[in-house]
Amino acid sequence: MLALFMILLFCGCKKEDKVADGAALLGQGQYTEAQEKFQEAVDEGENLGEAYRGIGLCLWEQEDYEGAAVSFGAALDNGAEETATIYNLLGICEMKLGRAERAAYYFGNGRVFPDAEMELLKEMAFNEIAAYEEMGDYLTARDKLEEYVQKYPDDARAAKELDFLKTQAPGEPDTDADSGAQTSGE
């Protein structure tokens, strides 16, 4: 009886942790194999939030941004922890897919999570500005970029972008209070 127990113990007959296996493969850059492990976990209902997050990361690495966005959303819907990182990834997916309004939402709302390090917060703030530019909302982009430059004055790229945005959204025009017509600023 003891011999049978030992055989079962060392033959790998214990329950496999597909999410952990997928994570190990992901870390080795084996994205297709990792995705298969994460999908097996989903199919078995194992740690759904993390399994979907893993699928999202695999798809992200393979530049399947539509699939990655769907998987990250499923991760959040299935109990994965909301983090600045996942919101940043969702925002970048949305930008790559030409959905700037959704991207701005993720970049703006993702900065409230306590896990975010300063460099990620900075990246997300800049990405949010890019999303507003992509939407053609140069005034909001300019206002957010002015705040950004005040917070990160050493960012030369941002300062140059602010100069550009000032030409796209030069400011609020003066209006005549009675007629609503623009005045020449005499």
Accessible surface in RSA format (square Angstrom, percent):
REM  Atomic radii and reference values for relative SASA: ProtOr
REM  Chains: A
REM  Algorithm: Lee & Richards
REM  Probe-radius: 1.40
REM  Slices: 20
REM RES _ NUM      All-atoms   Total-Side   Main-Chain    Non-polar    All polar
REM                ABS   REL    ABS   REL    ABS   REL    ABS   REL    ABS   REL
RES MET A   1   193.75 100.3 147.90  97.9  45.85 109.2 138.06 117.4  55.68  73.8
RES LEU A   2   132.50  73.8 124.81  89.3   7.69  19.3 127.99  89.9   4.51  12.1
RES ALA A   3    69.04  63.5  59.96  92.5   9.08  20.6  66.21  93.2   2.83   7.5
RES LEU A   4   100.17  55.8  97.26  69.6   2.91   7.3  98.50  69.2   1.67   4.5
RES PHE A   5   117.99  59.0 115.37  71.5   2.61   6.8 117.50  71.2   0.48   1.4
RES MET A   6    80.56  41.7  79.80  52.8   0.76   1.8  69.75  59.3  10.80  14.3
RES ILE A   7   101.06  57.5  96.46  71.9   4.60  11.1 101.06  72.8   0.00   0.0
RES LEU A   8    89.50  49.8  87.03  62.3   2.47   6.2  87.27  61.3   2.23   6.0
RES LEU A   9    95.73  53.3  76.81  55.0  18.92  47.6  83.41  58.6  12.32  33.1
RES PHE A  10   151.73  75.9 119.72  74.2  32.00  83.3 123.14  74.7  28.58  81.8
RES CYS A  11    82.25  62.2  49.37  55.1  32.88  77.3  21.90  55.5  60.36  65.1
RES GLY A  12    54.21  66.8   0.00   N/A  54.21  66.8  28.18  77.3  26.02  58.3
RES CYS A  13    83.47  63.1  45.78  51.1  37.69  88.6  26.35  66.8  57.13  61.6
RES LYS A  14   168.15  82.0 146.25  89.7  21.89  52.1  99.99  90.0  68.16  72.6
RES LYS A  15   159.85  78.0 127.48  78.2  32.38  77.1 123.35 111.0  36.50  38.9
RES GLU A  16    71.50  41.1  59.24  44.8  12.26  29.2  34.20  66.2  37.30  30.5
RES ASP A  17    78.25  54.8  70.92  70.6   7.34  17.3  32.77  77.1  45.48  45.4
RES LYS A  18    23.03  11.2  23.03  14.1   0.00   0.0   5.94   5.3  17.09  18.2
RES VAL A  19    18.28  12.0  18.28  16.6   0.00   0.0  18.28  15.9   0.00   0.0
RES ALA A  20    51.27  47.1  39.92  61.6  11.34  25.8  45.82  64.5   5.44  14.4
RES ASP A  21    48.35  33.9  45.03  44.8   3.32   7.8  11.82  27.8  36.52  36.4
RES GLY A  22     0.00   0.0   0.00   N/A   0.00   0.0   0.00   0.0   0.00   0.0
RES ALA A  23    52.06  47.9  43.97  67.9   8.09  18.4  44.55  62.7   7.51  19.9
RES ALA A  24    56.51  52.0  42.01  64.8  14.50  33.0  54.18  76.3   2.33   6.2
RES LEU A  25    36.05  20.1  36.05  25.8   0.00   0.0  36.05  25.3   0.00   0.0
RES LEU A  26    33.62  18.7  27.45  19.6   6.17  15.5  27.45  19.3   6.17  16.6
RES GLY A  27    71.77  88.5   0.00   N/A  71.77  88.5  37.10 101.8  34.67  77.6
RES GLN A  28   120.16  67.2  86.17  63.0  33.99  80.9  41.02  87.3  79.13  60.0
RES GLY A  29    35.84  44.2   0.00   N/A  35.84  44.2  16.25  44.6  19.59  43.9
RES GLN A  30    73.55  41.1  70.05  51.2   3.50   8.3  19.33  41.2  54.22  41.1
RES TYR A  31    66.58  31.1  63.33  36.0   3.25   8.5  35.60  26.7  30.99  38.2
RES THR A  32    78.07  55.5  76.19  77.2   1.87   4.5  52.15  70.0  25.91  39.2
RES GLU A  33    84.05  48.3  82.70  62.6   1.35   3.2  34.32  66.4  49.73  40.6
RES ALA A  34     0.00   0.0   0.00   0.0   0.00   0.0   0.00   0.0   0.00   0.0
RES GLN A  35    52.12  29.1  52.12  38.1   0.00   0.0   7.31  15.6  44.81  34.0
RES GLU A  36    99.10  56.9  94.53  71.5   4.57  10.9  37.96  73.4  61.13  49.9
RES LYS A  37    49.41  24.1  49.41  30.3   0.00   0.0  26.06  23.5  23.35  24.9
RES PHE A  38     4.37   2.2   4.37   2.7   0.00   0.0   4.37   2.6   0.00   0.0
RES GLN A  39    75.84  42.4  75.84  55.4   0.00   0.0  35.71  76.0  40.12  30.4
RES GLU A  40    66.37  38.1  65.01  49.2   1.36   3.2  29.19  56.5  37.17  30.3
RES ALA A  41     0.00   0.0   0.00   0.0   0.00   0.0   0.00   0.0   0.00   0.0
RES VAL A  42    21.63  14.2  13.44  12.2   8.19  19.7  13.44  11.7   8.19  22.2
RES ASP A  43   107.03  75.0  68.49  68.2  38.54  91.1  30.80  72.5  76.23  76.0
RES GLU A  44   106.98  61.4  71.25  53.9  35.72  85.1  42.68  82.5  64.30  52.5
RES GLY A  45    47.66  58.8   0.00   N/A  47.66  58.8  20.82  57.1  26.84  60.1
RES GLU A  46    25.64  14.7  18.62  14.1   7.01  16.7  24.60  47.6   1.03   0.8
RES ASN A  47    84.12  58.0  62.59  60.5  21.53  51.8  24.27  58.4  59.85  57.8
RES LEU A  48    56.12  31.3  51.17  36.6   4.95  12.4  51.17  35.9   4.95  13.3
RES GLY A  49     2.86   3.5   0.00   N/A   2.86   3.5   1.62   4.5   1.24   2.8
RES GLU A  50    65.12  37.4  62.26  47.1   2.87   6.8  26.10  50.5  39.03  31.9
RES ALA A  51     0.00   0.0   0.00   0.0   0.00   0.0   0.00   0.0   0.00   0.0
RES TYR A  52    53.31  24.9  53.31  30.3   0.00   0.0  20.00  15.0  33.30  41.1
RES ARG A  53    43.66  18.3  43.66  22.3   0.00   0.0  24.06  32.9  19.59  11.9
RES GLY A  54     4.23   5.2   0.00   N/A   4.23   5.2   3.87  10.6   0.36   0.8
RES ILE A  55     9.07   5.2   9.07   6.8   0.00   0.0   9.07   6.5   0.00   0.0
RES GLY A  56     0.00   0.0   0.00   N/A   0.00   0.0   0.00   0.0   0.00   0.0
RES LEU A  57    50.53  28.1  50.53  36.2   0.00   0.0  50.53  35.5   0.00   0.0
RES CYS A  58     0.00   0.0   0.00   0.0   0.00   0.0   0.00   0.0   0.00   0.0
RES LEU A  59    22.37  12.5  22.37  16.0   0.00   0.0  22.37  15.7   0.00   0.0
RES TRP A  60    51.98  20.9  49.20  23.8   2.78   6.5  28.36  15.1  23.62  38.3
RES GLU A  61    86.04  49.4  63.36  47.9  22.69  54.0   3.72   7.2  82.32  67.2
RES GLN A  62    79.56  44.5  50.07  36.6  29.49  70.2  30.08  64.0  49.48  37.5
RES GLU A  63   124.38  71.4 106.74  80.8  17.64  42.0  21.39  41.4 102.99  84.1
RES ASP A  64    60.05  42.1  52.52  52.3   7.53  17.8  23.24  54.7  36.82  36.7
RES TYR A  65    38.13  17.8  34.67  19.7   3.46   9.0  20.00  15.0  18.13  22.3
RES GLU A  66    80.67  46.3  79.48  60.1   1.19   2.8  49.78  96.3  30.89  25.2
RES GLY A  67    17.55  21.6   0.00   N/A  17.55  21.6  16.37  44.9   1.18   2.7
RES ALA A  68     0.00   0.0   0.00   0.0   0.00   0.0   0.00   0.0   0.00   0.0
RES ALA A  69     8.76   8.1   4.58   7.1   4.18   9.5   5.01   7.1   3.75   9.9
RES VAL A  70    97.10  63.9  87.50  79.2   9.60  23.1  94.73  82.3   2.38   6.4
RES SER A  71     9.59   8.1   8.72  11.6   0.87   2.0   0.87   1.9   8.72  12.2
RES PHE A  72     0.08   0.0   0.08   0.1   0.00   0.0   0.08   0.1   0.00   0.0
RES GLY A  73    23.38  28.8   0.00   N/A  23.38  28.8  23.10  63.4   0.28   0.6
RES ALA A  74    20.55  18.9  16.41  25.3   4.14   9.4  19.08  26.9   1.47   3.9
RES ALA A  75     0.00   0.0   0.00   0.0   0.00   0.0   0.00   0.0   0.00   0.0
RES LEU A  76    39.18  21.8  20.87  14.9  18.31  46.0  21.11  14.8  18.07  48.6
RES ASP A  77   124.86  87.5  88.11  87.7  36.75  86.9  26.57  62.5  98.29  98.0
RES ASN A  78    61.35  42.3  38.24  36.9  23.11  55.6   8.59  20.7  52.75  51.0
RES GLY A  79    68.20  84.1   0.00   N/A  68.20  84.1  36.98 101.5  31.22  69.9
RES ALA A  80     8.59   7.9   0.00   0.0   8.59  19.5   2.25   3.2   6.34  16.8
RES GLU A  81   120.38  69.1 109.53  82.9  10.85  25.8  44.36  85.8  76.02  62.1
RES GLU A  82    84.14  48.3  73.55  55.6  10.58  25.2  16.97  32.8  67.17  54.8
RES THR A  83    16.50  11.7  16.50  16.7   0.00   0.0  15.57  20.9   0.93   1.4
RES ALA A  84     0.00   0.0   0.00   0.0   0.00   0.0   0.00   0.0   0.00   0.0
RES THR A  85    68.17  48.5  68.11  69.1   0.05   0.1  50.93  68.4  17.24  26.1
RES ILE A  86     1.97   1.1   1.55   1.2   0.42   1.0   1.89   1.4   0.08   0.2
RES TYR A  87    16.66   7.8  16.66   9.5   0.00   0.0   0.93   0.7  15.73  19.4
RES ASN A  88     9.16   6.3   9.16   8.9   0.00   0.0   0.16   0.4   9.00   8.7
RES LEU A  89    23.56  13.1  23.56  16.9   0.00   0.0  23.56  16.5   0.00   0.0
RES LEU A  90     3.02   1.7   3.02   2.2   0.00   0.0   3.02   2.1   0.00   0.0
RES GLY A  91     0.00   0.0   0.00   N/A   0.00   0.0   0.00   0.0   0.00   0.0
RES ILE A  92    33.57  19.1  33.32  24.8   0.25   0.6  33.57  24.2   0.00   0.0
RES CYS A  93     0.00   0.0   0.00   0.0   0.00   0.0   0.00   0.0   0.00   0.0
RES GLU A  94     1.76   1.0   1.76   1.3   0.00   0.0   0.00   0.0   1.76   1.4
RES MET A  95    54.31  28.1  39.02  25.8  15.29  36.4  39.20  33.3  15.11  20.0
RES LYS A  96   125.94  61.4  89.09  54.7  36.85  87.7  43.16  38.8  82.78  88.2
RES LEU A  97    59.32  33.0  31.94  22.9  27.38  68.8  36.86  25.9  22.46  60.4
RES GLY A  98    58.93  72.7   0.00   N/A  58.93  72.7  28.21  77.4  30.71  68.8
RES ARG A  99    71.69  30.1  64.97  33.1   6.72  16.0  40.71  55.6  30.99  18.8
RES ALA A 100     8.63   7.9   5.42   8.4   3.21   7.3   5.54   7.8   3.08   8.2
RES GLU A 101   132.26  75.9 126.87  96.0   5.39  12.8  40.92  79.2  91.34  74.6
RES ARG A 102   122.82  51.6 120.54  61.4   2.28   5.4  44.57  60.9  78.25  47.4
RES ALA A 103     0.00   0.0   0.00   0.0   0.00   0.0   0.00   0.0   0.00   0.0
RES ALA A 104     5.97   5.5   3.61   5.6   2.36   5.4   3.98   5.6   1.99   5.3
RES TYR A 105   119.86  56.0 110.38  62.8   9.48  24.7  83.21  62.5  36.66  45.2
RES TYR A 106    37.17  17.4  37.17  21.1   0.00   0.0   5.98   4.5  31.19  38.4
RES PHE A 107     0.94   0.5   0.94   0.6   0.00   0.0   0.94   0.6   0.00   0.0
RES GLY A 108    22.10  27.3   0.00   N/A  22.10  27.3  11.12  30.5  10.98  24.6
RES ASN A 109    60.25  41.6  59.38  57.4   0.88   2.1  10.13  24.4  50.12  48.4
RES GLY A 110     0.00   0.0   0.00   N/A   0.00   0.0   0.00   0.0   0.00   0.0
RES ARG A 111    75.44  31.7  59.41  30.3  16.04  38.2  12.02  16.4  63.43  38.4
RES VAL A 112   113.20  74.5  82.57  74.7  30.63  73.8  89.96  78.2  23.24  63.0
RES PHE A 113    39.76  19.9  34.70  21.5   5.06  13.2  34.89  21.2   4.86  13.9
RES PRO A 114   137.04  99.9  99.15  90.4  37.89 137.7 112.07  92.5  24.97 155.2
RES ASP A 115    66.84  46.8  37.50  37.3  29.34  69.4  41.34  97.3  25.50  25.4
RES ALA A 116    17.49  16.1   0.62   1.0  16.87  38.4   0.72   1.0  16.77  44.4
RES GLU A 117   133.31  76.5 127.32  96.3   5.99  14.3  46.65  90.2  86.66  70.8
RES MET A 118   116.03  60.1 108.82  72.0   7.21  17.2 106.96  90.9   9.07  12.0
RES GLU A 119   124.01  71.2 121.46  91.9   2.55   6.1  62.54 121.0  61.46  50.2
RES LEU A 120    32.14  17.9  28.59  20.5   3.54   8.9  30.74  21.6   1.39   3.7
RES LEU A 121    37.12  20.7  36.65  26.2   0.47   1.2  36.65  25.7   0.47   1.3
RES LYS A 122    55.16  26.9  55.16  33.8   0.00   0.0  14.81  13.3  40.35  43.0
RES GLU A 123    74.10  42.5  66.63  50.4   7.47  17.8  29.58  57.2  44.52  36.3
RES MET A 124     0.00   0.0   0.00   0.0   0.00   0.0   0.00   0.0   0.00   0.0
RES ALA A 125    17.58  16.2  16.23  25.0   1.35   3.1  16.63  23.4   0.95   2.5
RES PHE A 126    29.42  14.7  29.37  18.2   0.05   0.1  29.37  17.8   0.05   0.2
RES ASN A 127    30.59  21.1  30.40  29.4   0.20   0.5   3.81   9.2  26.79  25.9
RES GLU A 128     9.13   5.2   9.13   6.9   0.00   0.0   0.00   0.0   9.13   7.5
RES ILE A 129     3.38   1.9   3.38   2.5   0.00   0.0   3.38   2.4   0.00   0.0
RES ALA A 130    34.08  31.3  30.32  46.8   3.75   8.5  31.43  44.3   2.65   7.0
RES ALA A 131     0.00   0.0   0.00   0.0   0.00   0.0   0.00   0.0   0.00   0.0
RES TYR A 132    44.02  20.6  44.02  25.0   0.00   0.0  11.58   8.7  32.44  40.0
RES GLU A 133    35.43  20.3  29.40  22.2   6.04  14.4  11.30  21.9  24.13  19.7
RES GLU A 134   118.01  67.7  88.51  67.0  29.49  70.2  18.31  35.4  99.70  81.4
RES MET A 135    70.83  36.7  32.49  21.5  38.34  91.3  28.38  24.1  42.44  56.2
RES GLY A 136    41.71  51.4   0.00   N/A  41.71  51.4  20.62  56.6  21.09  47.2
RES ASP A 137    53.95  37.8  46.47  46.2   7.49  17.7  21.07  49.6  32.88  32.8
RES TYR A 138    74.05  34.6  71.71  40.8   2.34   6.1  34.08  25.6  39.97  49.3
RES LEU A 139    62.86  35.0  60.76  43.5   2.10   5.3  60.76  42.7   2.10   5.7
RES THR A 140    40.78  29.0  38.62  39.2   2.15   5.1  18.49  24.8  22.29  33.7
RES ALA A 141     0.00   0.0   0.00   0.0   0.00   0.0   0.00   0.0   0.00   0.0
RES ARG A 142    27.92  11.7  27.92  14.2   0.00   0.0   3.39   4.6  24.53  14.9
RES ASP A 143    59.04  41.4  57.00  56.7   2.04   4.8  22.37  52.6  36.67  36.6
RES LYS A 144    59.25  28.9  56.18  34.5   3.07   7.3  18.90  17.0  40.35  43.0
RES LEU A 145     0.00   0.0   0.00   0.0   0.00   0.0   0.00   0.0   0.00   0.0
RES GLU A 146    62.77  36.0  60.85  46.0   1.92   4.6  21.70  42.0  41.06  33.5
RES GLU A 147   112.73  64.7 107.64  81.4   5.09  12.1  40.26  77.9  72.46  59.2
RES TYR A 148     8.51   4.0   3.05   1.7   5.46  14.2   7.03   5.3   1.48   1.8
RES VAL A 149    30.61  20.1  30.05  27.2   0.57   1.4  30.05  26.1   0.57   1.5
RES GLN A 150   151.73  84.8 124.26  90.8  27.47  65.4  46.25  98.5 105.47  80.0
RES LYS A 151   131.35  64.1 104.38  64.0  26.97  64.2  69.07  62.2  62.28  66.3
RES TYR A 152    28.98  13.5  24.48  13.9   4.50  11.7  26.48  19.9   2.51   3.1
RES PRO A 153    96.01  70.0  72.97  66.5  23.04  83.7  73.38  60.6  22.62 140.6
RES ASP A 154   142.38  99.7 113.10 112.6  29.27  69.2  42.88 100.9  99.50  99.2
RES ASP A 155    18.93  13.3  11.01  11.0   7.91  18.7   8.52  20.0  10.41  10.4
RES ALA A 156    79.59  73.2  66.47 102.6  13.12  29.8  72.66 102.3   6.93  18.3
RES ARG A 157   150.61  63.2 139.49  71.1  11.12  26.5  72.04  98.5  78.57  47.6
RES ALA A 158     0.00   0.0   0.00   0.0   0.00   0.0   0.00   0.0   0.00   0.0
RES ALA A 159    41.28  38.0  39.05  60.3   2.24   5.1  39.73  56.0   1.55   4.1
RES LYS A 160   159.77  77.9 154.53  94.8   5.24  12.5 100.80  90.7  58.96  62.8
RES GLU A 161    43.26  24.8  41.26  31.2   2.00   4.8   6.82  13.2  36.44  29.8
RES LEU A 162    17.08   9.5  17.08  12.2   0.00   0.0  17.08  12.0   0.00   0.0
RES ASP A 163    93.94  65.8  87.89  87.5   6.05  14.3  28.06  66.0  65.88  65.7
RES PHE A 164    96.84  48.4  90.17  55.8   6.67  17.4  95.88  58.1   0.96   2.7
RES LEU A 165     0.00   0.0   0.00   0.0   0.00   0.0   0.00   0.0   0.00   0.0
RES LYS A 166    97.23  47.4  92.37  56.7   4.87  11.6  46.52  41.9  50.72  54.0
RES THR A 167    98.49  70.1  70.12  71.1  28.38  67.6  73.30  98.5  25.19  38.1
RES GLN A 168    78.13  43.7  53.06  38.8  25.08  59.7   3.15   6.7  74.98  56.9
RES ALA A 169     9.73   8.9   4.21   6.5   5.52  12.6   9.73  13.7   0.00   0.0
RES PRO A 170   111.86  81.5  80.80  73.7  31.06 112.9  82.44  68.1  29.41 182.8
RES GLY A 171    32.61  40.2   0.00   N/A  32.61  40.2  15.94  43.7  16.67  37.3
RES GLU A 172   126.70  72.7 101.74  77.0  24.96  59.4  58.15 112.5  68.55  56.0
RES PRO A 173    76.53  55.8  54.78  49.9  21.75  79.1  65.56  54.1  10.97  68.2
RES ASP A 174    91.31  64.0  80.31  79.9  10.99  26.0  20.28  47.7  71.02  70.8
RES THR A 175    83.53  59.4  58.65  59.5  24.88  59.3  28.94  38.9  54.59  82.5
RES ASP A 176    56.03  39.3  51.43  51.2   4.61  10.9  10.76  25.3  45.28  45.2
RES ALA A 177   107.55  98.9  64.98 100.3  42.57  96.8  74.77 105.3  32.78  86.8
RES ASP A 178   146.30 102.5 109.53 109.0  36.77  87.0  34.28  80.7 112.03 111.7
RES SER A 179    81.57  68.9  42.36  56.5  39.22  90.3  48.46 103.2  33.12  46.4
RES GLY A 180    52.72  65.0   0.00   N/A  52.72  65.0  30.38  83.4  22.34  50.0
RES ALA A 181    53.41  49.1  44.17  68.2   9.24  21.0  53.41  75.2   0.00   0.0
RES GLN A 182   130.06  72.7 103.68  75.8  26.39  62.8  28.78  61.3 101.28  76.8
RES THR A 183    61.68  43.9  39.86  40.4  21.82  52.0  40.52  54.4  21.16  32.0
RES SER A 184    96.77  81.8  54.07  72.2  42.71  98.4  58.33 124.2  38.44  53.8
RES GLY A 185    53.70  66.2   0.00   N/A  53.70  66.2  24.35  66.8  29.35  65.7
RES GLU A 186   197.74 113.5 120.16  90.9  77.58 184.7  82.02 158.6 115.73  94.5
END  Absolute sums over single chains surface
CHAIN  1 A    11129.2       8817.5       2311.7       6044.0       5085.3
END  Absolute sums over all chains
TOTAL         11129.2       8817.5       2311.7       6044.0       5085.3
